[in-house]
Amino acid sequence: GATRYLFELLNNDTDAEQQDGQQAIEMGNISFNNVAFSYPNNPEKKVFNMLNIHIKQGEKTVIRGPSGNGKSTLAKLLLGYYLPTSGEIKIGEKLLNKHTIASFRSNIAYVEQEPILFSSSIIENLLPDVGEKPTQEQMKKVINACKKANAHEFIELLPNGYYTPISDRGNQLSGGQKQRIAIARAILQEPELVILDEFTSALDSKNRHCIEQAMEQLLLNKTVIIITHKESQFEKADNLIML
């Protein structure tokens, strides 16, 4: 039964991301124009109705609001996991749709509360297409990114350093260590848009401070969207959106 469901997903031709006819889209101001959205499994319940927001390129925007008001859904729409039920999302002058999602997604780094790590080594999580062994130049970039993310020191202490297996979902690492790996991966990606979704809410104060220091390296000269309840994040923001 599970295998049949997987094949149904693979054969789904209505998925937002299609492999042919992709168009390039560059980073610019982000606009949600009269956006309405409801999840496919609950079409009667609208998460958004006539949502209009404007996020300027290069600025830091904090999004806050009660749980269930659509903060994470907004991030999923930007990542192209779903398309609006009606209305439009524009990046600069271009529409974000099934023909532009792939190129825009490549410009995004998404750091969430529980980062997704694979059951492989740290280096394979940082460079998914690394093959058997990274080149000297690739390794230099990885180490530099990990130093910026305050991750290099603890990685060096692991039994096999960057080649240490971290088990399923990174279970051999602490919450703070997993977050720092996710930040290093984002730095390596060199994104133009960074989305932070409650990324420090599960951490203690010591780890939170370490992560926030690392984030300063990632967020330089980027468009940043922070989904958070923490008032400490509001002071450094250019904009505050309440949902």
C-alpha positions, 0 to 999 in steps of 0.5 A: 500500500505504501509503495502504491502511494509513492508511485501515485505521487511520482506519477502526479502531473499536477505537481507545481514543479515541472521539469520542462519549460522552466523559466529563470527568475531573479531576486527582486521585491516580493509581492503577494497580491490578493492571495487566497489559499486553502490546502487541497485536503480542506478547500473550504477553510481559507488560510489566506483571503485577499492577502496583500504584502510587500517585502523589499529586496535586501530588507529584513522582515519579521512575520508574527501572529498566533499559531495557525494564522498561516505564517509557515504556509506563507513560507511554503507558498514562497518555496513553491510547495503550493500555488495560491488558490487565487491571486498572484505572487510576484518576484520583481516583475515576474510571476512565481508559478509552475514555470519559474519555481525551480529557478527561484527556489535555487535562490532560497535558503530555508532554515526551520525549527527542525532542520532536515538532515540525511542519514549520511555523513556531514560532508554529504549533508553539506554537499549533496552532489559531492560524489566519492570525495570533495575536491580541495577547493570544495573542502576549503569552502565547506570548512569556511562555511562551517567556521562562519556557522560556528560548526567547525569546532564540534565537527573536528571533535567527532570520530571521523570529522566531516566524514562522520555518519550522523544517523537518520535525521541527524539523531547523533547530533544535538539540536544546536549542532543540527541547526549549525549544520543547516546554517553552514549548508545555507551559507554554501548555497549563497542564497539571495533570500533567507527564510527563518521559520522559528529556527531557535525556538527549541534551543536553550539560551546558550545555543540560541546565542551561538546560532544567532551569532552564526546567522549574522554571517548568513544574513549579510546583504540578503532579503530575510524573512523571519517567522518568530514570536521572539520580540528580540528579533523585532528590533533588528527588522526593517518591517513587521507583518502581523498575520 
